[in-house]
Amino acid sequence: MTPSETYLQKLGLKDKDSIGTNDINNQKEENETSRRSFFKRSAMGGIALGGAFMFSPIEDIVAQSTQKVTRYGAPSDLKITDIRYCLTAVMGGTAIIRIDTNQGVYGLGEVRDAADVRYALMLKSRILGENPCNVELIFKKIKQFGGQARQAGGVCAVEMALWDICGKAYNVPCWQLLGGRYRDKIRLYADTPESSSPEEQRKLIKYRTEEQGYTWLKMDVSIAKLKGIPDTLVNDKFWRNAQGNLAQWGDQSNMMSYGNTLHPFTQIQITDKGLEILQNLVEHVRGMVGYEIPLSTDHYGHFDYNNGIRLGRALEKYRLAWLEDIVSWEYTDQYKKMSDALETPVLTGEDIYLLKYFKPLIDQRAVDIVHPDLASSGGLLETKRIGDYAEENGIAMAMHQAGTPVSFMACVHCAAATQNFLALEHHSVDLPWWESLVKTTDGRKLITKGFANLPLAAPGLGIELNDEVVKQHLHSSDKTYFEPTPQWNDKRSHDRIFS
């Protein structure tokens, strides 16, 4: 083993490609002075030293107090040196990115579920050499490259990773950098399981609420459930695919398919018979979960706001927590009409990028709850700004999340720092290996009885990847694992959007 490899091993670095020879030499020099500088640095970082801990070897003190985060130099000297990625099998292909620095401190981010990792990789040439702790500056530099929904995935992934680095560099959790915390654990909501029989579904719901401990559930109330039942829908046959389905996530190449046609333009209507069947579906679930547990609904199908109002009124007596994304988010006037017509809270936002595009819904009181997905809305700070603006206008915030534990933990930190937060979605609750994709740097459990545990002291996001587990669950289309990406180093355009 070479001296460099030996030193990498001492530092706990597994990938020697992630750090250069000059960086290793700098780290050696800094290690020589660590005994003299440690106590000064630990006091600045808020590390508490007491009891027998004070008399431990300096290496043990550093290892325990910094939770495996190695600080090789001043945060003001940090520079971004690389962006790398791996593509997990979560949600059909969700990419985790890693931003590396000249000091060996790295940050993890995530490109929103099923979005192209190239949304993030094309930003590499724009941020190389920047100090990652200048999060807002870098965000303003790259936010022009984000769009609505999954097109924002690259910008948001970079923003997450920058906060992770910044927290590690200053030895504080990300929630502290957002202004502090309102709560120590984050309430989660999970999908209500479906089954072929009422008896089996009752068992599944009992498992979800009693054994898993979830205190908030969500269920689909989709017109797709009316397949094969005559006289329940008007004009649906025109839109069905070769398999006879209303495929909401159908052929993306066919712009005239049902899934790619906006809600007002299908002219599908729900008959009274169809409404009664959907109402019975909700009544059945509400009867099993009772009224102590909030029950949200989603994924109704593509029909206009008039039918949305009719469906909402049919479900009114079940006191649902919200009606989610009845029509596309940009129809502010239609949301206003639905919100005024219904007692049940109306909600949207998982596909909205930036506070700027939430403001019309909030200013016009067109929704009762905003519902950003941090991996689309702009990252941690922008999502907190969305929540704070909604709070000023008497509107609550829930959070959508359907990715890996990386974006999940970014949401956890943001939710902890936002006062009007209600609940965070956990989409992979029944995926047995999902939690084991990461390990917490402070030894806490990721989730306990339907609540996410907030890292109270662990720096950054408070997680590291469990490399072996992640490698077992890479997407079949790309089995690479954080390999160098020199092909994305060069900037080839003038990006300024004003003259």
N, C-alpha and C positions, 0 to 999 in steps of 0.2 A: 504494500500500500504506500502510495506517495505521501510526502508531507502534506500536500494540499488536501488529499483525500482524508488523511487522518484528522486534519483540522476541521474539515467539513463534518466528519462524523462527530467530533466534539461539539460542534455547533448544532447538531441535530438536523442538518440539511441533507435531504435524500437525493436531490437532483443537482449535481455539480454544474450542469449546463445552465442553471438559473442564476449563477453568480460567476463573475469573471475572476481571473488571477489577481488583478490589481485590487479587487474588492477583498479577496482572501488575505492579501498582504496587509491591507488597511485594518482588517479585523484582527489580525495577529498583533499589530501595533497597539490597537485599542485594548486588547485583552491584557497587555502588559501594565496598562494604567488603570485597569478596572477596579483594583482594590482601593486606590486613592480616590477615584471619582464616584464610586458606587453610592456612598452614603449621601453625597450631595445630590446625585441624580434621583435616588429613591425618594428623598424628601420632596423634590420637585414633582415627582410622579405620584405622590400620595401613597407610597407603600408603607404599611404599618409594620414596625419592627418591635418585637417584644419578647420577654421571657427567654427561654433557651434558644429561640430562633436567633437572638442577637449574637450568640456565641458559635453558630454553625459556620462551617467553611464558606467563604465568599461565593464559591461556585454553587453550593446548595441554596444559599439565600437568593441568588439571582434566579436560579431555576424555579424555585417555589414562588417567589414574589412576582415574577413577570409572566407566569403561566405559559412558559415555552416561547415567549416573544423575545427575540434577541434584538437589542438596540445597539447598533454599531456606531452611531454617530448622531449628530444633532438633526432634528427633524427638518431644520431649515436647509440642510445639505442634501436632502433626499432628491433623487431624480428617477423618473420612469425610464426603464431600460427595455421592457418587452411586454407584450400581451400574448398569452398562450391559452389554449382551451382544451376541453374534452367534451364530447357529446354523449350525454347520458340517455338512458332508455325511458326516463320519466316523461309522461305525456306524449309519447311517440317521438321524442327527440328534443331534449332540453339541454342547452349548452351552459357549462360553467366556464367562466374565464378566470384567469389569474394574471394580475398586473404585477410585474417584478420591478425591483428598484436596485439602485447601485449599492444599497446597504444590506441587501438580502431580505429586507422586510417586504412581504408580498400581501396583496389583497385579493379576496375572492368576490366575484360578482356572477350574475346569472342573466343570460339572454332569455326573455320571457318564453314560456312554454310553447314549443313547436315553432319558434321563430328562427330565422336563419342566423347562424353565428357570424356570418359575414357582416351583418349590421354592426357588430362590435369590432371585428378585425379591421374594417376600413377606417376606423377612428385611430388606429395605432399611430399612423404617420402624423396625426394632428397633436398627439400628446407626448410623444417621445421627448425626453429631456425636461419635461415639466416637473415641478415639485408636486407630488400627489396630494400634499396637505392643502394646497390651494384649490379646494374642491369646487367652490362656487365659481372661481375664475375659469377652471377647466370646463365646468358644466356650461357656462355661458358661451364658451368657445365651440363646443360640440353640439349644443342642443338643436342647432339648425338642421342637423342630420337625422333628427328623430321625427317620426310621424305618428299618426294615430295608431292605436292598438299595438300589434307586434312590430310595426315599423319603428317603434320607440325602444325596442329591446336592446339595441347596442348602446345607446346613450345611457339607459338606466343601468345596464350591467356595469359599465365603466364607473358610474357614480357610486354604486354599491361598493365596488372594489376600492375606490378612493377613500371612502369613509372607513373601510376595514383597515387600510394602511394607516390612516390618520389616527385612529384609535390606538393601534399598536404603537405607533411612533410616540404618542404622548401618554401611553399606558393607562387609557381610560376606555370604558365601553362607549359604543356609538351613541347610545341614548344620552349620555352625559354631554356629548358634543352638540346634541340637538336642543340642549337647554335644561336637561334633567328629566326625571321620571315622575309620572303620576301614579304608577302601579308597578307591582313587583311580579305579577303574573298576568298573562294575556288570555282572555277568554276566546275560545275557538268555536267555530260552528262547522258541522260535518253533514255530508249528504245522508238522507234517510235511505237505508238499504231497501231494495225491492226484491221480491221473490214471487214464486208462482202460486203461493197459497197464503191466506191470511194467517194461518197458524205459524208458518215458517217466517213470515215477515214480523210477526209479534216477537218471535225468538230473536231475530236480528236486531230489532229496535231495543229490546231489553238488553242485549249485549252492548249496543252502542251507548245507551244511557246509564246502565247500572255498572257494567264491568269496565267499559272504556271511560265512562264518566263524563260524557259530553252533555252540556246543559243548553245547547242551542243546535237545532237541526234545520236542514234545508232539503226540499224535495222538488222534483220536476213535475210540472202540471202541463204536459205537452199534448198538442193535438195529434201528435204521432201515435198516442195511445188509442186513438179512435179508428185506427186502421181496421178495415174490414167490417166496421159497424155501419150499416146503412143509415142514411138520413141524419148524420151527425155533422157533416161539413158541406159547404157549398163551394164548388169550383176547385176542389182538391185534386181530382183525377188528372186534370191538365198538368199539374206540377209533379206528379209522382214519377219516380225513376223506373228503370227496367225491373227493379225488384219490388215495385209497388210501394216504395217508401217516400215520405217527405224528408229528404236527406238535407238536414240543416247544415251539415258540414260535407257537402257533396263535392262534385267535380269542380275544382277551382279554375280549370281552364275554360269552363263553359259559363260565360258571363250571364247567360239567360236561364241558368238553372234555378231551382227553388232556393237553394242555399245562398246564391249570389244576388237574389232579387230582394230589394228593400221591402220592408213590411207593408207600406201603403200601396204597393204595386202588384200584389198577388191577387187581390180581391177574393181571398178565401174568407168565408164567414163561418161562424160556429152557430149551429142551430140550437134551439132550446133543448133538444134531446142530447146534443153534444155537451152543452153546458151542464146538464144534469149528471152525466157520466163523470165529467171532470170534478164536479162538486162532490159526488159520492167518493171519489178517490181521495180527496182532501179530508172529507169527513171520516173516512176509514183510518187514515193515519193520525188525525187529531184525536180520534177516540182511543188510539193505542198509546200515544205519548202524553195525553192529558193537556191541561192548560198551563201548567207550571213552566213548561219548556217553550221558549219562542220557536215558531215554525215559519221559516221563510220559503218562498217559492221562486222558480226560475224555469227557463227553457220552454216557453209556451209554444213557440212556432212563429212563422212569419204571417201575421195578419195585422190589420190596421188598428189605430187607437180606439175606434168605436167598439170593435169587438173586444179590445182590451178592457174597456170600461164595463162592458156587459159581463165579461169573465170576472173582473174584480168585484162587481156587485154580487155575483153569484157566490163568491167566496167570502164575502164580508163578515158573515156571522162566525167564522172560524178564527177571527182575530189573528190573522197572519202578521208576522213581523214585518214583511214587505213583499211587494210585487216587483220583480227584478227584470230590467231590460225588456219591457213589453214591446217597445219599438226602438229603433236605432237612436243612440244618444244625442245626435245633433238636432233632433226635432224638438227644440225647446218649447215651442208653442203647444205641441201635442202633449208633451209631458205636463205642462201647466194645466191643460184641460182635464187630463186624467187625474192629476193631483187634486184639483178642485172638485171633481166629481166623486172621488172615492174617500172613504174613511181610512182604509188600509194604507199605510205608508207606501209611497212610490219611490223607487230607487234606480239609479243607473251610475255608470262611471268606469267600469273595468277596462274600457277601450279608449278612454280619454287621456290625451297627452297634454300636460302642463295645466297649471292653475288658470291660465288665460282662457282655456276652453271649458273649464268648470264654471267660470264666473257667470255666464248667462243663465245657467240652470239655478245657481244659487241666488243671484240678484233678483230673478223673477219668481223665486219660491216655487219653481217648477217641480222640484223633488223634495221629499221629506228627509232623505238620507243620501249622502254621496257615498260612492262605492269604488274608490280608486284601486287599481292593481299597481303596486309600487314598481313592478317591472315594466309598466307602460306609462305611468303618470309622471315620471321624471326622477324617480329615485327617492331616497330618504328625506332630504330637505324639502324638495318640491311637494312631496306628499304631506309632510307636516304643514307646509304653508297652505295646502288645500284644506286640510282639516281645520286649521286655525281660522281661515276665512269663512268656512262653513259655520264654525262655532260662533263667530261674531254675528252671524245672521240667523242663529237659532236652529241650525241644521246639524244633525249628528253625522258621524262617519263610521261605516263598516269598511272592511278591506277584503278585496278579492285576492286569492293566491292559489295557484295550481302548479307550482314548480317543485324544485328540489329544496332541501333544507337550507340552501344558501339564501335564496330569495325569501324563504320563510323567516329566517332569522333577521334579515333586513327589515321585514315587516314588523317583527316582534319589537325591535328597537324603536321603530317609528311609532308604533301603537302605544308603547310605554310613555313616549314623550308628548302624546297628543291627548288633550283632556276629553274631547267629545267622542272618543273612540268607543265603539260598541262591541264588535267581535271580528275575528279574523278567520277567513276560510282555511280549512285544512282539507285539501282535495285528495290526498293520497293516504287517507287514514287507514285503509285496508291493505295497503301495499306493505308486505311484511319486512322488506329490506330497506324501506325508505329512510327511517331514522338512522340506520347504521351507515348511511352514506357519509356521515360526519361523526366526529367525536367532539365533545365540548372541551374547551381548554380549562375549565374550572371544575370538571367532574360532575356537574349537575346533569339530571335527566333533561332531555329536550322537551318532553311533554309529560305531564302528570295529571291524570284524571280530567282530560278535556281542557287543560290550561297549559300554555307554553310558559316555561320558566325563564324569566329574564336574567341574563348574566349581570350580577350586581357588581362584580369587580373585574371580570375577564376583559382584556382590552379588545377593541375592534368589535367584530360581530360575535366573537366568543366561540368560534368553531374552527376546526381544521378538517380537511378531507380525510376520510378513512380510505387511503389509496387502494388497498386490495379489494375492498367492497365496491368502490366506484368502478374499478377495472372489470369487475364481474358483471356490471350492469351498464356497459357502454352500448350505444345504439349500433345496430348491425351495419349501418351504412358508413360508420367512421369509428374505427377501433384505436385511433391514435390517442396519445395521452400526454398533453401539455408539451408537445414538440415545438421547437423554435419556429417562428413565423416570419422569416426575413423578407418574404415576398410582399409583406404589408408595410415595410419600413418607409417606402418612398411616397411623398406627397406629390400628386401630379395635377393639381388644380389650384386656382386662386379662389378661396372660399368666401371672401367677404360679400355680404349680401346687400351692401349699400354703396353708393357712389360718393 
